């Protein structure tokens, strides 16, 4: 108990609290600007912690990571431009809500769902780190392959009114995810002599291009067509009601709980990450929609489902990091360098060798969640004013941010050209009724699925019957079959994007 109090005292010093708030402010900035991802921000921020104490350094980096997840929802809701790839699912309902004049309500829902998911996952980290990490140790290649098949089965939930077009979109995403070096032989695949494609098509270029740039093309078309005076003037209906009523909170709370649970699971299982966690949460909650729900058309439930899962991933991904030294996400992997920079080796011995630091980090994470709530709430009015700006002024700035953010990912103009090409592809897909959503799901899951499948084939000696010896994998495969059967039932609702 004394060590816990000492760690809490370290976390509540002025230096630690200032570090947390500084990280929150930087994280929100990173999250709002498209293309500036959490891993990139953390990579830049780690050297800034050289002169800090270990607790202040980790608190600062945790603040950056948490707030960037919450900040990514701002652009996703107001501009259809996810600041983070993990905020992609937030655009499905957040942007339609903003266009209907409910942008502030959507931002509030995203903020509260983010803070709830983050706090809940932090308490799970504190209470169950050691025991839940044992489950993560059982997730080998066979289990990961089954998880990916389970995830891919939810493409059917987002395939729009035409199942065949949804499948085509998903397969196209999987196909483009294979561009680059073969993971086993390092043989170039579909690179056409471009060295820039050896690492594959940039993820930021794909998400920003298919969503943000595509939306700007749609907005330009609407301006030229002058379909209606409201679209030509502001692009958004005037906001009538900015408050979240108790009935709204009661309605979205079960979805937030489910999203938080899905995000925690995605964080514990190494390799899934926040993007897959958010997309899975949206797909599962959409499948469980009740009569009257309008997922994809502007529903607060859709925003809560995505944001609660997205923000629950990071604290949960620290569970395997603290317990067994295995990072559960890219952000957690970068945090390893910060730990080692300050003489701490993450793993089972960290609880014995540095208990005071670990307890201090736990308290700092709670402080970061509360600071994120305050900063986000104070900034809502400022963020919501974006909807008052006419599209003719917004479009050039969004395109500029798309170009800058995409360029910064790899410091090459090739990423910008890839973003532009994928943006035009997304525009054509929308024009002809093909789902951009399922394309992105396939594109995100593709590399991990291929790697896990190849490893599983080696482990099982190419014998499908060997999966019987892996009960966790069997459970996920059976769940995938059940999901497909449910999705193929008549009357299934989809999302045309």
C-alpha positions as CSV (number, residue, x, y, z in Angstrom):
1,X,0.0,0.0,0.0
2,X,2.9,2.4,0.8
3,X,4.4,1.8,-2.6
4,X,1.1,2.5,-4.3
5,X,0.8,5.8,-2.4
6,X,4.3,6.7,-3.3
7,X,3.6,6.0,-7.0
8,X,0.4,8.1,-6.8
9,X,2.3,10.9,-5.2
10,X,4.8,10.8,-8.0
11,X,2.0,11.0,-10.6
12,X,0.3,13.9,-8.9
13,X,3.4,16.2,-8.7
14,X,3.2,19.4,-10.7
15,X,5.8,18.2,-13.2
16,X,3.8,15.0,-13.9
17,X,0.5,16.8,-14.3
18,X,2.0,19.4,-16.6
19,X,3.5,16.6,-18.6
20,X,0.1,14.9,-18.9
21,X,-1.7,18.1,-20.0
22,X,1.1,18.9,-22.5
23,X,0.7,15.4,-23.9
24,X,-3.1,15.8,-24.1
25,X,-2.8,19.1,-26.0
26,X,-0.2,17.7,-28.4
27,X,-2.3,14.5,-28.9
28,X,-5.4,16.5,-29.7
29,X,-3.5,18.5,-32.3
30,X,-2.1,15.3,-33.8
31,X,-5.5,13.7,-33.8
32,X,-7.3,16.6,-35.5
33,X,-4.8,16.9,-38.4
34,X,-5.3,14.2,-41.0
35,X,-2.2,12.0,-41.6
36,X,-0.4,12.8,-38.4
37,X,-0.8,9.3,-36.8
38,X,-0.2,8.3,-33.2
39,X,2.9,6.2,-33.9
40,X,4.4,9.1,-35.8
41,X,3.7,11.5,-33.0
42,X,5.1,9.2,-30.4
43,X,8.2,8.6,-32.4
44,X,8.8,12.4,-32.5
45,X,7.8,12.8,-28.8
46,X,10.1,10.1,-27.3
47,X,13.3,12.2,-27.8
48,X,11.5,15.1,-26.0
49,X,11.5,13.0,-22.8
50,X,15.2,12.7,-22.4
51,X,15.4,15.2,-19.6
52,X,12.2,14.2,-17.9
53,X,11.8,11.8,-14.9
54,X,10.6,8.3,-15.9
55,X,7.0,8.9,-14.6
56,X,6.7,12.4,-16.2
57,X,8.1,11.0,-19.5
58,X,5.7,8.0,-19.6
59,X,2.8,10.3,-18.5
60,X,3.6,12.7,-21.4
61,X,3.6,9.9,-24.0
62,X,0.4,8.3,-22.6
63,X,-1.3,11.7,-22.8
64,X,-0.2,12.1,-26.5
65,X,-1.5,8.6,-27.3
66,X,-4.8,8.9,-25.5
67,X,-5.7,12.4,-26.8
68,X,-4.8,11.6,-30.4
69,X,-7.3,8.8,-30.4
70,X,-10.0,11.2,-29.1
71,X,-8.9,14.1,-31.3
72,X,-9.2,11.9,-34.4
73,X,-13.0,11.9,-34.1
74,X,-13.1,15.7,-34.6
75,X,-12.1,15.7,-38.2
76,X,-14.0,12.4,-38.8
77,X,-17.3,14.0,-37.6
78,X,-17.0,17.5,-39.0
79,X,-15.1,17.0,-42.2
80,X,-15.3,13.3,-43.0
81,X,-11.6,13.4,-42.6
82,X,-10.3,10.9,-39.9
83,X,-7.3,12.3,-38.2
84,X,-6.4,8.7,-37.4
85,X,-7.0,5.5,-39.4
86,X,-8.8,4.2,-36.3
87,X,-11.3,7.0,-36.6
88,X,-12.5,5.7,-40.0
89,X,-15.6,4.0,-38.5
90,X,-16.5,7.3,-36.8
91,X,-17.1,8.9,-40.2
92,X,-19.8,6.5,-41.0
93,X,-22.3,8.2,-38.7
94,X,-20.4,11.2,-37.4
95,X,-20.3,13.1,-40.7
96,X,-24.0,12.5,-41.5
97,X,-24.8,13.8,-38.1
98,X,-22.8,16.9,-38.7
99,X,-24.5,17.5,-42.0
100,X,-27.9,17.2,-40.3
101,X,-26.9,19.9,-37.8
102,X,-26.0,17.6,-35.0
103,X,-22.2,18.0,-35.1
104,X,-21.9,19.2,-31.5
105,X,-24.0,16.3,-30.2
106,X,-21.9,13.9,-32.2
107,X,-18.7,15.4,-30.8
108,X,-20.0,15.1,-27.2
109,X,-21.0,11.5,-27.8
110,X,-17.5,10.8,-29.2
111,X,-15.8,12.5,-26.3
112,X,-17.8,10.8,-23.5
113,X,-17.6,7.4,-25.2
114,X,-13.8,7.9,-25.7
115,X,-13.3,8.8,-22.0
116,X,-15.5,5.9,-20.8
117,X,-13.7,3.4,-23.0
118,X,-10.3,4.7,-21.9
119,X,-11.1,4.7,-18.2
120,X,-12.7,1.3,-18.3
121,X,-9.7,-0.2,-20.1
122,X,-7.3,1.5,-17.7
123,X,-9.1,-0.1,-14.7
124,X,-9.0,-3.5,-16.5
125,X,-5.2,-2.9,-17.0
126,X,-4.8,-2.2,-13.3
127,X,-6.9,-5.1,-12.0
128,X,-6.3,-7.9,-14.5
129,X,-3.0,-7.3,-16.2
130,X,-1.3,-10.5,-15.1
131,X,-4.3,-12.9,-15.5
132,X,-5.4,-11.5,-18.9
133,X,-1.9,-11.6,-20.2
134,X,-1.9,-15.4,-19.9
135,X,-4.6,-15.6,-22.4
136,X,-2.7,-13.4,-24.9
137,X,0.2,-15.9,-24.6
138,X,-2.0,-18.6,-26.1
139,X,-2.7,-16.6,-29.3
140,X,-0.4,-18.2,-31.8
141,X,-0.5,-18.0,-35.6
142,X,-3.4,-20.4,-35.9
143,X,-5.5,-18.4,-33.4
144,X,-4.6,-15.1,-35.1
145,X,-5.7,-16.5,-38.5
146,X,-9.0,-17.5,-37.0
147,X,-9.4,-14.0,-35.5
148,X,-8.7,-12.5,-38.9
149,X,-11.3,-14.7,-40.6
150,X,-13.7,-13.8,-37.9
151,X,-13.0,-10.1,-38.5
152,X,-13.3,-10.5,-42.3
153,X,-16.7,-12.1,-41.9
154,X,-18.0,-8.8,-40.7
155,X,-17.4,-7.2,-44.1
156,X,-20.9,-8.6,-44.9
157,X,-22.3,-6.3,-42.2
158,X,-21.0,-3.2,-44.1
159,X,-21.4,-4.3,-47.7
160,X,-24.4,-2.0,-48.5
161,X,-27.5,-3.0,-50.3
162,X,-25.7,-5.2,-52.7
163,X,-23.8,-8.1,-51.1
164,X,-21.9,-8.9,-54.4
165,X,-20.6,-5.3,-54.6
166,X,-19.6,-5.4,-51.0
167,X,-17.6,-8.6,-51.5
168,X,-15.9,-7.1,-54.6
169,X,-14.9,-4.0,-52.6
170,X,-13.5,-6.1,-49.8
171,X,-11.6,-8.4,-52.1
172,X,-10.2,-5.4,-53.9
173,X,-8.9,-4.1,-50.6
174,X,-7.3,-7.4,-49.7
175,X,-5.8,-7.5,-53.2
176,X,-4.2,-4.0,-52.9
177,X,-2.9,-4.9,-49.4
178,X,-0.6,-7.5,-51.0
179,X,1.3,-4.9,-52.9
180,X,5.0,-4.8,-51.7
181,X,7.6,-7.3,-50.6
182,X,6.5,-10.9,-50.0
183,X,6.7,-11.4,-46.2
184,X,8.5,-14.7,-46.6
185,X,10.7,-14.4,-49.7
186,X,11.0,-10.6,-49.9
187,X,10.1,-10.9,-53.6
188,X,8.5,-7.7,-55.0
189,X,4.8,-8.1,-55.8
190,X,3.0,-5.7,-58.1
191,X,5.5,-2.9,-57.5
192,X,6.0,-2.3,-61.2
193,X,9.5,-1.1,-60.6
194,X,8.6,1.5,-57.9
195,X,10.9,1.2,-54.9
196,X,8.3,3.3,-53.0
197,X,5.9,0.4,-53.2
198,X,8.3,-2.1,-51.6
199,X,6.7,-1.3,-48.2
200,X,3.2,-1.5,-49.7
201,X,0.6,1.2,-50.3
202,X,0.8,3.6,-47.4
203,X,-2.1,3.2,-44.9
204,X,-2.5,6.9,-44.4
205,X,-2.6,7.5,-48.1
206,X,-5.4,4.9,-48.4
207,X,-7.5,6.1,-45.5
208,X,-7.1,9.8,-46.2
209,X,-7.5,9.4,-50.0
210,X,-10.6,7.1,-49.9
211,X,-12.4,9.1,-47.2
212,X,-11.2,12.7,-47.0
213,X,-10.1,13.4,-50.6
214,X,-13.1,11.4,-52.0
215,X,-15.4,13.5,-49.8
216,X,-13.8,16.7,-51.1
217,X,-14.4,15.6,-54.7
218,X,-18.1,14.9,-53.8
219,X,-18.3,18.4,-52.2
220,X,-16.8,20.0,-55.3
221,X,-19.3,18.2,-57.5
222,X,-22.1,19.4,-55.3
223,X,-20.9,23.0,-55.5
224,X,-20.7,22.9,-59.3
225,X,-24.1,21.2,-59.6
226,X,-25.6,23.6,-57.0
227,X,-28.1,21.0,-56.1
228,X,-29.6,23.1,-53.3
229,X,-29.0,26.5,-51.7
230,X,-28.1,24.9,-48.3
231,X,-25.4,22.7,-49.9
232,X,-24.0,25.7,-51.8
233,X,-24.0,28.0,-48.7
234,X,-22.6,25.9,-45.9
235,X,-22.9,22.2,-46.6
236,X,-24.4,21.7,-43.2
237,X,-27.9,22.2,-41.8
238,X,-28.0,24.7,-39.0
239,X,-27.5,23.3,-35.5
240,X,-30.8,23.2,-33.6
241,X,-30.0,21.1,-30.5
242,X,-26.5,20.9,-29.1
243,X,-27.3,19.1,-25.9
244,X,-27.1,15.4,-25.0
245,X,-30.2,14.4,-23.1
246,X,-30.4,11.6,-20.6
247,X,-32.4,9.6,-23.1
248,X,-29.5,9.8,-25.6
249,X,-27.0,8.7,-23.0
250,X,-29.3,5.8,-22.0
251,X,-29.7,4.8,-25.6
252,X,-25.9,4.7,-26.5
253,X,-24.7,3.3,-23.2
254,X,-25.1,-0.4,-24.1
255,X,-23.3,0.2,-27.4
256,X,-20.5,2.0,-25.5
257,X,-20.2,-1.0,-23.1
258,X,-19.9,-3.4,-26.0
259,X,-17.5,-1.2,-27.9
260,X,-15.3,-0.9,-24.8
261,X,-15.3,-4.7,-24.4
262,X,-14.3,-5.2,-28.0
263,X,-11.6,-2.6,-27.8
264,X,-10.2,-4.2,-24.7
265,X,-10.1,-7.6,-26.5
266,X,-8.4,-6.0,-29.5
267,X,-5.8,-4.4,-27.2
268,X,-5.0,-7.6,-25.3
269,X,-4.5,-9.7,-28.5
270,X,-1.2,-8.5,-30.0
271,X,-1.3,-7.2,-33.6
272,X,-5.0,-6.2,-33.9
273,X,-4.7,-2.6,-32.9
274,X,-7.2,0.3,-32.7
275,X,-8.2,0.4,-36.3
276,X,-9.4,-3.2,-36.4
277,X,-10.9,-2.9,-33.0
278,X,-13.0,0.2,-34.0
279,X,-14.2,-1.4,-37.2
280,X,-15.1,-4.6,-35.5
281,X,-17.0,-2.8,-32.8
282,X,-19.0,-0.8,-35.4
283,X,-19.8,-3.9,-37.4
284,X,-20.9,-6.0,-34.4
285,X,-23.0,-3.2,-32.9
286,X,-24.5,-2.5,-36.3
287,X,-25.4,-6.1,-36.6
288,X,-27.1,-6.0,-33.2
289,X,-29.1,-2.8,-34.2
290,X,-32.6,-2.5,-32.9
291,X,-35.6,-1.2,-34.9
292,X,-35.3,2.5,-35.3
293,X,-31.5,2.5,-35.4
294,X,-30.0,4.2,-38.5
295,X,-26.4,3.1,-38.6
296,X,-24.6,4.8,-41.6
297,X,-27.2,7.5,-41.9
298,X,-26.3,9.5,-38.8
299,X,-26.8,7.6,-35.5
300,X,-25.1,8.5,-32.2
301,X,-24.8,4.8,-31.5
302,X,-22.4,4.4,-34.5
303,X,-20.1,7.2,-33.1
304,X,-20.1,5.6,-29.6
305,X,-19.4,2.1,-30.9
306,X,-16.3,3.3,-32.8
307,X,-14.9,5.8,-30.3
308,X,-15.3,3.6,-27.2
309,X,-13.4,0.7,-28.9
310,X,-10.7,2.9,-30.4
311,X,-9.8,4.5,-27.0
312,X,-10.0,1.2,-25.1
313,X,-7.3,-0.4,-27.2
314,X,-4.3,1.5,-25.8
315,X,-4.7,0.8,-22.1
316,X,-5.6,-2.8,-22.9
317,X,-2.5,-3.2,-25.2
318,X,-0.3,-2.3,-22.2
319,X,-1.5,-5.5,-20.4
320,X,0.7,-7.9,-22.4
321,X,3.4,-5.2,-22.4
322,X,3.6,-5.0,-18.6
323,X,3.0,-8.7,-17.9
324,X,5.1,-10.4,-20.6
325,X,6.9,-7.7,-22.4
326,X,4.9,-8.1,-25.6
327,X,3.4,-4.9,-27.0
328,X,-0.2,-5.3,-28.1
329,X,-0.2,-2.3,-30.6
330,X,2.2,-0.1,-32.5
331,X,1.8,2.6,-30.0
332,X,2.7,0.2,-27.1
333,X,5.7,-0.9,-29.1
334,X,7.0,2.6,-29.3
335,X,6.4,3.1,-25.6
336,X,8.9,0.2,-25.1
337,X,11.7,2.5,-26.3
338,X,10.6,5.1,-23.8
339,X,10.7,2.6,-21.0
340,X,14.2,1.4,-22.0
341,X,15.4,5.0,-22.5
342,X,14.8,5.5,-18.8
343,X,16.3,2.2,-17.7
344,X,13.1,0.1,-17.4
345,X,12.7,-3.2,-19.2
346,X,8.9,-4.1,-19.7
347,X,8.0,-7.6,-18.7
348,X,7.0,-9.8,-15.8
349,X,9.9,-8.5,-13.6
350,X,8.8,-4.9,-13.9
351,X,6.3,-5.3,-11.1
352,X,9.0,-6.5,-8.8
353,X,11.8,-4.1,-9.9
354,X,9.8,-0.9,-10.5
355,X,6.5,-1.2,-8.6
356,X,6.5,2.4,-7.7
357,X,6.8,3.5,-11.3
358,X,4.1,1.1,-12.5
359,X,1.6,2.4,-9.9
360,X,2.6,6.0,-10.8
361,X,1.9,5.2,-14.5
362,X,-1.5,3.8,-13.5
363,X,-2.5,7.0,-11.7
364,X,-1.1,9.1,-14.5
365,X,-3.3,7.2,-17.0
366,X,-6.4,8.1,-14.9
367,X,-5.3,11.7,-14.7
368,X,-4.8,11.7,-18.5
369,X,-8.3,10.4,-19.0
370,X,-9.8,13.2,-16.8
371,X,-7.6,15.8,-18.5
372,X,-8.8,14.5,-21.9
373,X,-12.4,15.0,-20.8
374,X,-11.8,18.6,-19.6
375,X,-9.7,19.7,-22.7
376,X,-12.1,18.0,-25.1
377,X,-15.2,19.5,-23.4
378,X,-13.7,23.0,-23.5
379,X,-12.7,22.7,-27.1
380,X,-16.1,21.5,-28.3
381,X,-17.5,24.9,-29.1
382,X,-14.4,25.8,-31.1
383,X,-14.4,22.5,-33.0
384,X,-18.1,22.8,-33.8
385,X,-17.6,26.2,-35.5
386,X,-16.0,24.3,-38.4
387,X,-19.5,23.5,-39.6
388,X,-20.2,27.3,-40.1
389,X,-17.4,27.6,-42.7
390,X,-18.6,27.5,-46.3
391,X,-17.4,24.5,-48.3
392,X,-15.5,26.7,-50.8
393,X,-13.2,27.7,-47.9
394,X,-13.1,24.3,-46.2
395,X,-12.2,22.2,-49.3
396,X,-8.8,23.8,-50.1
397,X,-7.7,23.6,-46.5
398,X,-8.8,19.9,-46.1
399,X,-7.0,19.0,-49.4
400,X,-3.9,20.9,-48.2
401,X,-4.0,18.9,-44.9
402,X,-4.5,15.7,-46.8
403,X,-1.4,16.4,-48.9
404,X,0.7,17.5,-46.0
405,X,-0.3,14.6,-43.7
406,X,0.2,12.0,-46.4
407,X,3.6,13.5,-47.3
408,X,4.8,13.4,-43.7
409,X,4.1,9.7,-43.3
410,X,7.0,8.7,-45.6
411,X,8.5,12.1,-46.6
412,X,8.0,11.3,-50.3
413,X,5.7,12.7,-53.0
414,X,4.8,9.2,-54.0
415,X,2.5,8.9,-51.0
416,X,0.7,12.0,-52.1
417,X,0.2,10.6,-55.6
418,X,-1.1,7.3,-54.1
419,X,-3.5,9.3,-51.9
420,X,-4.8,11.2,-55.0
421,X,-5.2,8.0,-57.0
422,X,-7.0,6.3,-54.2
423,X,-9.2,9.3,-53.7
424,X,-10.3,9.2,-57.3
425,X,-10.9,5.4,-57.0
426,X,-13.0,6.1,-53.9
427,X,-15.0,8.7,-55.8
428,X,-15.7,6.2,-58.7
429,X,-16.6,3.5,-56.2
430,X,-19.2,5.7,-54.5
431,X,-20.6,6.8,-57.9
432,X,-21.2,3.2,-58.9
433,X,-22.4,1.9,-55.5
434,X,-19.3,0.0,-54.3
435,X,-18.5,0.2,-50.6
436,X,-15.5,2.2,-49.6
437,X,-15.9,0.9,-46.1
438,X,-15.4,-2.7,-47.0
439,X,-12.5,-1.8,-49.2
440,X,-10.7,-0.2,-46.2
441,X,-11.5,-3.1,-43.9
442,X,-10.0,-5.6,-46.4
443,X,-7.0,-3.3,-46.9
444,X,-6.3,-2.9,-43.2
445,X,-6.7,-6.5,-42.3
446,X,-5.0,-7.9,-45.4
447,X,-1.3,-7.8,-44.4
448,X,-1.8,-9.3,-40.9
449,X,-4.2,-11.9,-42.3
450,X,-1.6,-13.0,-44.9
451,X,1.2,-13.2,-42.4
452,X,-0.8,-15.1,-39.8
453,X,-2.2,-17.5,-42.5
454,X,1.3,-18.4,-43.8
455,X,2.6,-19.0,-40.3
456,X,-0.4,-21.1,-39.5
457,X,0.1,-23.3,-42.5
458,X,3.7,-23.9,-41.4
459,X,2.7,-24.7,-37.8
460,X,-0.1,-27.1,-38.9
461,X,2.0,-28.6,-41.7
462,X,-0.7,-27.6,-44.2
463,X,-3.3,-29.8,-42.5
464,X,-6.7,-28.2,-42.0
465,X,-7.6,-30.9,-39.4
466,X,-4.9,-29.6,-37.1
467,X,-7.1,-26.7,-36.2
468,X,-9.0,-29.1,-34.0
469,X,-6.0,-29.0,-31.6
470,X,-6.5,-25.2,-31.2
471,X,-9.8,-24.7,-29.3
472,X,-9.5,-20.9,-29.3
473,X,-9.1,-20.9,-33.1
474,X,-12.1,-23.3,-33.4
475,X,-14.2,-20.9,-31.3
476,X,-13.4,-17.9,-33.6
477,X,-14.0,-20.0,-36.7
478,X,-17.4,-21.1,-35.4
479,X,-18.3,-17.5,-34.6
480,X,-17.3,-16.5,-38.1
481,X,-19.6,-19.1,-39.6
482,X,-22.4,-18.1,-37.4
483,X,-21.9,-14.4,-38.3
484,X,-21.9,-15.2,-42.1
485,X,-25.2,-17.2,-41.7
486,X,-26.8,-14.2,-39.8
487,X,-25.5,-11.7,-42.3
488,X,-26.9,-13.6,-45.2
489,X,-30.4,-13.7,-43.8
490,X,-33.0,-11.7,-45.8
491,X,-33.6,-8.2,-44.6
492,X,-30.0,-7.6,-43.7
493,X,-29.2,-3.9,-43.4
494,X,-26.1,-2.4,-44.9
495,X,-24.2,0.8,-45.3
496,X,-23.7,2.3,-48.7
497,X,-20.5,4.3,-48.6
